C-alpha cells in the first residue's frame, strides 16, 4: 500500500507536492498505465496513458468521475450513449453508470474521482 499521509481532518491524503517524474506508474491493462497525482478522502486525480487501440473496459463504480482528454482521441460510452472525444474535451460519469473508452489515437486522460478511489491505493 502507498505511504499515506494522515491529516487531522482527513483519513487519507497525498503529499502536498507530487512530481510526475517521481510518482509510481502502474500498468493496469495492456496499453494502459495509471499514475496517481493527488488525493484526499473526497477527491482523487489520476493520469492514465493509453496506447492506440487500448481499452478502458466497460465498468461502473460508486464514484462520480470527470475524464478530461489531455491528448489523443477516445471513443467513450456512458450508459447507452457513445461519443468521440479529443484533446480539450471531457466527460462526466455519474455514480454507478456503466462506462468505458477505447483509445483511437494514443493519448492521456486525466480522471478526477469523488470520493477517493481507495481501491487504487490498495492496488499500488
Beta strands, then each sheet from edge to edge (+ up, - down):
strand 1: 26-29
strand 2: 32-40
strand 3: 43-50
strand 4: 55-59
strand 5: 64-78
strand 6: 81-86
strand 7: 90-93
strand 8: 99-114
sheet 1: 1+ 2- 3+ 8- 4+
sheet 2: 1+ 2- 3+ 8- 5+ 6-
sheet 3: 1+ 2- 3+ 8- 5+ 7-
end
